[in-house]
Amino acid sequence: MRTHACIAHTSRTSRTSRTSRASHGLGLLATALLLAGCATLPPPAEIPHELAAPAELPPQDAALPGGPLDAAAAARVALQRHPQLRAAEAAWRAERAELRQALTLPNPSLALARTRSRSSHDGRVETEWESEWGLHLPLAAWLSAWLNQDARRAWGAQQQAQAQAQWLLQLDQAGRAARRAQLQAVAARQLLAEQELAWDAARTAAELARRLHAAGNFSRLQWLRWEQAFAQQQLMLAQAQEQAQAARTQLAAQLGLWRPEALAALEQALPEALPPLPDAPPTGPDEAEAVAQRLDLQAARAATALRLAQLGVVNAERWLQGLALGLEGARERGDATLSRTRRVELEWALPLFDGGVARREAAQARAEQAGWQLQAQAQAVRSQLRLAASGLQHAWDRAHHHRERLQPLQQQISEEMLLRWNGMFEGPFELLQDAQARLAARRAAIEALRDYWLAWERAQQARWSPVDAAPAAAAPAAAAPARADAH
């Protein structure tokens, strides 16, 4: 750093003394700034218990945990194994390291130079050596760190809280997606089993109708109707098989499984049926508690506090822009002479054209923007919570109606049909039609139970993270074939 200002003439002794004292004082100041200006990050916040994952991750080819793979176990496997989540965790650690780097004070720079000059006088060659050194201190950054220790520490803490909330948000959404995929896979497997029974009943009816038609006891129209019903059941069975295979594939993708042995183990680990419906109607998430612990709102609050902390730092640093300190020394040695030079240089950018007004206005506007966005997001969260609670209540009502009203009625109808069959008031085709109707009612009850547990998962997710739109209502079960006269 070269100085262009003129300094008053003084004696060499007094100048050297003042330079020594100034250098000593500036050294103490620099040491104090280095010790006091370093902002440290607080330790990461504790992970909520629903998102806690073990620190030691099992290898990708490890076997699945023993026992049935319920929704909670599926979420744990996803949090432990999925490579995308492990990449997100590594990205979070990288953000913490980058944040520590951003809060670290800039280093001073040391410049060393050695110059040799040769001159000739009257045939005599003289050689002179000049050694120079310069220590340049980023005084503006150091003074800002010293004067704004609390603001910088708050800025770092809020930025870390925002990054951690984003990471936990990914964990929660991945765990909830795995739970939903497990419920879909189990429900698809259960519906496939019911559809196989319906297909077997339709096959029996079609075979009986074919034999009666061959014997002349059935018209061609009656036989073709039962063949059509059997063909429809075949198509529905193929659709149920496709849905079950797609649900298992989606579950494996959510769990991060791809090896053939892991996929085979997943098929064996799935439960046979969904969990039973609770007897009591569920209660939705508490609105005040959910607003306080929602991860996206925590990230938004941290972003708002971060903007406010940045605004404070910008306002405090407006007079420190371009402030730098330079300490320089030189030693010149000739054949018979030796001279030393010391220089202290203070540089400050005069705020004549850029006084930082636009920068402060931008920081103020960003802080207001973050505040309004937080308020809008909180309103959207309350709406999501109400929708999730309403959907959960209605899903329970439908599943409860299937269990307590429709299925008992269908069972009573089946019992009456069996009594009439024993009394020879009904024929075999009516009994087969009743079996198909009973299986259709059971499939509808399974779908209602699946919808309830999916709604329960959405309500639980609404406590922690944003929820997707409610899925469309399931298509009604195919009606039983039209009643055909046996005679």
N, C-alpha and C positions, 0 to 999 in steps of 0.2 A: 504494500500500500504506500503510495507516494503522496506527500503533502504538497499543497500548492499555496498554503497560507504563509504569510510572513510573520516571524516571531521577533519580539523585541530583542535588541542586542544586550547581552549580559556577559559577565565574565565566564570563562570556561569552568572555573571551580564551582561557582554558584549554580551554573546550569547542570553540571554533573551531579551536584548534591540534590537539587530539586528532582532531577530525573530519577535518581535512586529512590528518593522517598515516594515519588509518584508510582514507580514500578512496584515498590513494596505494598503500598496501599491498594493498588489495583489487583495485585496478586491475592491479597486477603479478600477483596470483594469478589473476585472470580471464584475463589474457593468456597465462599459463603453461598454464592449463587448455585454452584454445582451441588452443594449439599442440600440446599433448601428447595431448589427448583424442580427436582425430579419428582414427577407425579407417579404414584404407584397405583396399581389396579387392585380393587378388592377381590377376594376370592369369589368364584362363581356361586350363584344362588343354588340352593338345594333343588333338586329335581322333584316335581310332585310324585306322590307314591304311585299313581296310575301309569307314569311314564318311566319309572325306574327300571334300568336294565343293568345286568351284571357287568362289571368292568372287564372280566375275562370273556372274550367272545369265542364260542366253539368254532372249530373248522367247518368249512362248507360241506364236507362230506360226512360229518358226524350224523349219527342216527337221531331221529326225532325223539322228543321226550316220551317216556313210557306213559301208558294210559291213553284214554280217548283224547283226541285233540279238540278240546272245546274252544270257545271264542277267546277266553283269556289266554289259554296256551298258544293259540294262533297269534295273538298280539305279541306275546313274549318272543316267539320264534322269529316273527318279522323284525322286531327291534334288535334281536341278537344277530341275525344272519343277513338281512337284506343289504347288498352292496351299496345301494343308493343311500341308505341311512348311514352307513359307515363313511361314505364320501361326504355326507352332510356334516358328520361329526368332525372329520378332518378339516373341512372348510371352516367350521366354527373355531377350531384350535388355531388355524391360520389367521383368522380375523383377530383373535386375541393377541397373537404375536405381532401382527401388523399394528394393532392399537398400542401395544407397549412401545413399538418402534416410533410411532407418531408422537407419543408423549415423552420420548427421550430427548434430552437437550442436544442441540447440534454441537459437534466437536469443533474446537478451535483449530486453525490451520497454522502450520509452521513451515516457513520457507527458508531454505538455506541456499546460499550462492557463494561461489569462489571464482574470482576473476584474476587473470594474469595479463599484465600489459607490459610491453617492451618498447623502449624508446632509445634513440641513438643521439648522443651529443658529442661532437668533436671526435667522432670515431670511437666513442665509448658507449657500450650498450648497457642500459640500466633496466633492471627487471623489478616490477612492483606487483605485489600480491594484495588483493582486496577480498576480505571475507565479510559477507553480509548475512544477516538473519532477520526474519520478521515473524512476529506472532500476532495473528489477526483473530480477534475475539468477536463473535456475533453477539454484541452487547444487547441489541434489541430483543433477541430471542431469550437471552438469559434474564434480562430485567423483566420481560413479560412473564416468564415462568416463575420468577420470584414474587412479583407483585400479584399474580393471579393464580397462586397455588390452589386455593379452594375451587376457583372456577374451572381450572384445568382438571383437577381431580374429579369434580362433579361431571365434567364433560366426558372423561374417560369412563366413569362408572355408568353413566346413562347410555353411552354407546355400547358398552359391554352388555348392559341389561337388554338393549334392543337386539343385539346379535344373539344373545342366549334365548330370548323369547322367540325369535324367528326359528332357531334350531329346535326348540321344544315344540313349536308349532308343527314342524315337519314330522317330528316323532309322533305327536298325537294323531295327526292325520293318517300317517302310515299305520299306526296301531289300530285306529278305528276302521280303516279300509280292510285290514286283515280280518278283523272281527266280522265285518259285514260279508266278506268273501267266504268265511267259514260258515256263516248262517245260510248263505245262498247255496253253498255246496251241499250241506246237510239236507236242506229242504229239497233241493233238486234230486238228491239220492232217495229221499223218502217218497217224493212224488213219482219217481221212476218205479219204485217197488209197487206203489198202488196202481200205476198204469199197466204194469205187467199183469197184475191180477185182473184188471178190466179187459186187457187183451185176451187173456186166457178164457174169461167168461164169454167174450164175443166169439172166440174161435169155437167154443163148445156149441154155442147157439147156431152158428153158421153150419157146422158139421151136422147137427141134428136136423136143421132145415133142409140141407142137401139130401140127406137120407129119406126124409119124409117126402120130398119132391120126387125122388127116384122111385119111391114106393107108390106114388100117386095120391098121397094123402095131403099134399101141399100144392098150392097153385104156383105157377112160375113167378107171379108177382110177389107172393109172400117170400119165396126163396130168395129172389133178387134183393128184397129189402134187407133181409138178414145178412146177405153177402155184402151189401153196401155198408151196413153197420160194422161188420168185421173189417172192411177195408179202411173205414174211418179210424177204428181203433188201432189198426196197424200204423197209420200215419201219425196218430197221436203218440204211439209208443216210440216211433223213430224221433219225433220232436223231443220227447222226454229224455231219450238217450243223448241226443245232441246237447240239450240244456245241461244235463248232468256232467257231460264231458267238458263243456265250456266252463261250468262253475268250478270244476276241479282244476282246470288249467289256470283260471283266474286266481284261485286260491294259491296254487303253486307259485305264480308270478308275484303275488303279494308277500309270500313267505321267502322269496329269494331262492327257491328250490328248482334245480334243473337236471340233476343227475337221475338216471333211470331208477336206481335203487331208492333214492329219496322220494320219487314220485310214487313208486310202488308202496313204500312205507306210509305215504300220505293217504293212499287209498284205504289201507288197513286201519289207519288211526282215526278216521272220521267216525263220529258217533252214528248210531243207527237212526236216531230221531232227534228232533229239536227239543229243547228244554220245555217242560210243561208251562202252561199259562198260570201266572200268579192268581190266587183267589181274590185278593184285594185289588182295587183299581190303583194304578201307579200314580205317583205324584211327580210332576215336572220339576225341573231344576229351579232352585230359588233364584229369583231374578237379581236381587242385590248381591248375593254371593257369587253368582256367575259373572256379573259385570266386574266384580272385584278381581276375579281370578282368571278371566279370559286371557289367553296368551296373546291374541292379536291386539287386545286393548292394552296389555302390558307393553307390547312393542310400540304402540302408538303413544302411550304416556311417556315412554323413554325417549321417543323421537321428539315429542314436544319439549320435554326437559332438556334434551340435547340442543334444540334450537335456542332455547332461552340461555343455556350456558354458553353457546357460541356467540349469542348477542352480547353477553357480558364481557367475553374475551375481546370481541371486536371493539366495543366501546372503550375498554381499558387500554388497548394497544394503539389507539389512533395517534398518540404523540410519540410512539416508539418506532414508527416505520423508518427503516433505513438507518437506524442507529448502529454504529460499529466502532470498535476500538482497535487501534493498531499499535504495537510495540515493535520498533525496529532498531537494529544496531549494526554497525559496520566497523571493521578494523582494516586499516590500510598500512602495509609494511613495505618500505622501500629498502634500498641498500643501507641507508643510515638513518632512516626515520621510521617512526611508528605512531600512528594516530588512531583514536577510537571515537566513535560517534554513537550517540543514543538519541532516539526520537520517539515521542508519544504522539499519536494522531487520533483524533476523535472526529468521526464523520456522522453527519445527520442530514437526512433528506428534508429540505425545507418544504412544508406543506403549502406551497403557493398555488398550485393548480389542482392537485389531487389531495384533498384533505380527508378522504375516507368517508365523505357524506353518503355517496351512493352505496358503498359497502355496508354502512350502518343501516341505511334504509332497506337494503335487500335482506339483511339479517333480521330486521324487525318484521318485514313482510313474511319471511319464511316462518318466523315464530308464530305470527298470527295465523298463517295457513295451517300449521301443524295443530294449533289449538282448535280451529274450526273443524278440521278433519277428524280430530279425536271426538268432538261432540257429535258429528254426523255418524261416526262409526259406532259410538255408544248407543245411539238411537236405533241403528240397524241391528245391533246385538240384541236389544230388548225385543225387537220385532221377531228375530229368529228364535229367541227363547219362548215367546208366546206361541209361535207356530209349531215349534217342536213339542211343547206341552199339549197343545190342542191335538196334534196328530197322534201323539202317544195315547191320549184318552180315547180318541175315536177308534184307533187300532185295537185297543183293549176291549172296547165295547163290541166290535165286530167279532173278534176271536171268542169273547165270552158268549156272545149270542150263538155262535156255531156250536160251542161246547155244551151250553146249558139248554138250548132250545132246538136247534135244527137237527143235531145228531141224535138226541133222544127221540125226537119225532120219527126220524128215519129208522131208528132201531125198532120202535114200536110198529111201524109199517112193515118192516121185515119180519117181525114175529107174527103179525097177523097174516102176512103172505104165507109163511111157513105152515100156520094152522090151516089155512085154506088149501094149501097143497096137500097136507095130510088128509084133509077131508075130501080131496079130489074135486074141489071147486075151482082150482086154478091149475093150469097146465105148466109144463116145464119152461115154456118160453116166458110166461109171466114171472116165474121165479128167477129166470136169468135176467130179465129186465130189472127186477127189483135189486138183484145183486149189482148190476151196473149203476143203478141210481144210488145205492149205498156207497159204492166206491167213489162215485162222483162227489157225494157229500163229504166223504173223508178227504178227498183231494182239496175241496174248497176249504175245509177246516185247517188243513196243513198250510195252505196258502195264507189264510188269515193269521195263523200263528206265526208264520214267517214274517208277515208284514208287521205284526206287533213287535217282534224282536228287532227288526230293522228300525222301527220307529223308536224303540227304546235306545238303540245305539245312537240314533240321531239326537235324541234328547240328552244322552250322556255326553256326546261330542259337543253339543251346544254349550256345555259348561266350560269347555276348554278352548275350542277353536271353531272357525266358521263351518257351517254345515251346507251341504249341497241341497238343491231343490228336492222336495219330496218326490219319490218315484211315482210313476203313473200307476193307477189302479190295475191290479192283475185282471187279465181277461177272464170272464166267467167260464166255468167248466162246461165242456160240451154236453149238451142235453142227451139224455138217454134216447135210444132209437124209438120211433113211434110204435105204439102198441099194435102188435099184429095178431090177428086171430089165429089160433092154432088149428081151428077146425073150419 
